[in-house]
Amino acid sequence: MPEGPPRPARDVTPVRLTVPPWDRVLDTALETAERLVADWYGIRPREWSSRFRYDLASSTDHPELAFPGDALAQLVRLEDPEGNAPGRWRIVLRDDALHRLGERHGLAALLAWTLLHELVHLVRFATGLAAFDGADADARAAEERHVDTVVHRIVAAADDPGLAAVDRVLARPDGGLRDARPAGSPAPPRKGEPGRTR
């Protein structure tokens, strides 16, 4: 016979940060990330809808997408079947990990940092500063290190305490992801192992 009152059932509904009640926080974080990246790279606002076209999606909308163990988001290139339009990109958010880590370190700042990181990748890939396809594990690790350095510099110049705090957490050897894993989950691969995103 069990002791104590029955435990309430855990809600197993997946978190989707692209819908209410989180979508407003996501919109604000995206505005912050776009502004910071635009300032850093000298991007005009209209270029986000022409040269650097992208959208956001939830990982629940992309069950086929495998995330590296420590990824909070992943950048996907969408192909134009006709090949006429400039490339389009999709940032797929790993909602569950972002939500868990955000509860501990602030969801707004974590989303802004994650989107900042992905937008730096997007600009680098879209402009040819880095290769999206065909990179080996060493090249992908070097790209991650470079983007981490750029993001760190952007955050330092932004003078935003929330972003700075998240940047410090994600700079830890475990990438801060110890806080984002469900209890009993295996540790993510060490930083620098294959994977395009944080």
N, C-alpha and C positions, 0 to 999 in steps of 0.2 A: 504494500500500500504506500503510495507516494506521500512524502511529508510536505506540509505547507500548502499554500493556495496554488491552484493550477497556473502555469505560466501562460501569458497571452501568446497567441500565434504570431510569429514574425511575419512582417509584410515582405513578400517575395516579389512584389511588383518591381520591375527594373526601373531605375531612375533614368529619366530622359531630360537632360538639361536644356533641350531645345524647345520645351513646352512649359506652360505655366506650372508651378510658380517661379521656376528658375529662369525663364526666358528673358525677363527684364535684367537680371543680373548678367546674363550672357551678353545681351545687347550692349550694356554699359562697358563690360570688359572688352568687347570687340571694338567699340569706339576708341577706348584707351589704346589698345594694341595697334590698331590701324594708324592712329595719330602718331604714336611713338616710332613706328616703322617708317611711316611717311616722312617724318622729320629727319630720321637717320639717313634714309636713302634719297631724299629729295623727290619723293613721289607726290604728284599732284592728286587731289581727291578724285578726280574723274578717272584716273588710271586704275583705281580698284575695280571699276566696272568695264574696263576695256583691256588694258595690258595685263592686269593681274586678276582676272576673273576667278572667283571662287565662291563656294557656299559652305555652309556648316551642316553636319549631320550627326546623328546619335549613333553610337556603336550598336544599339538595338536595331537600327535600320540596316545594319551591315553585318549580320551574323557570320558571313563567309570571311570576313576580314580578320586575319590573325594579328594580334598586337604583340610586339616584343614584350617581355616580362615587365619592363619598367616604363612602358609608353603610357602617357596620359592622353595623347592624341596621335593621329597619323594623317599624313598628307597623301592624297591619292590624286593621280592625274586622270582626268576624264577625257576620253578621246572624242573628237568631232568626226563622225563617220564619213563626212565628205572631205575632211581635211582642209576646209576653207577658213575656218575661224581660228583665232589665236587659241592656244591651249586654255583649258578650264581646269580648275582644281577643286578638290573637296577636302575640307578638314573634318575628319571623323573624330568626335570626342569619345573618349573612354569614360562614359558617364559614371559608372560605379566607382572607379578609382578616384576620379576627380571629386565626386561627392564625398567619399570617405575622407580624403586628404583635406578637402575644403572645410569639413566640419572642424578640423583641428587647427587649420592655418588660415582660414578665411576664404570662402568660395570666390568672392569677387576678385581678389588679388591673384588667387591661383589660376582662375580662368584667364585673366588678363595676361599673366606670365605665360601660360600655355599657348594662348593664341599669338602672343608676341613671338614665341619660339617658332611656331608653325609658319607665321607670316614671313619671318626672316628666311626660312627654308624656301618658301614659295617664291620670294623675290629672287633668291639666288638661283633656283632652278629655272624660273621663267626668263631670266636674263642671261642664262648660260654661265653664270659665275661658278656653278657646280653642276655636275651631271646627275640627273635623276635616275636614268637607266644605266644598267651595265656596270655600276660601281661594285668593286669587290668589298669584302668585309673591312679591309684596312682603309679604303677610301671612304666608306660610310662612317667609320669611326672617326676619321679625320674631319669629315664634314660636321659630325655632331660636336666635336671639340671646338671647331671654328664657330659654329652657330651658338654654342654655349658662351663663348668668349664675346661674341657680338651682343648677345642678349644681356650678358652681365654689364657690358659697357653702356648699353641703352638704359638699363635699369639704374645704373649709377648716375647717369646724366639726368634721369627723370626726377630725381629727388622725391620719390614716392615711397613712404615708409612701408606700406603694405606689400608693394612689389619687391622692395629690398628684403623684407623678411622672408618672403617666399623664395627669392633667389638664394638666400643663405641656406634655407632648408633643402632646396633641391641641389645645392652644391655639395651636400654631405656625401660621403662615400657610398651610402645606400641610396642616394638620390632622393631621400625623404620618403621613398615609397614604402618603407616599413609601416608607415602610418596608413597607407592606402590599401594594403592587402587585407582581405578577410582573415579572421583567425584561422590558423592551421594551414594557410597557403604557403607554398614554397617561395623562397626568396627569389627576386628577379636576377637575371644575369648581371654580372658586374658591369659598371659603366665602361663604355668603350667596346662592348661586344656588339655584334651586328644588330641593326635596327636603325630606322631613320629618325625616330623621334624620341622625345623624353617620355 
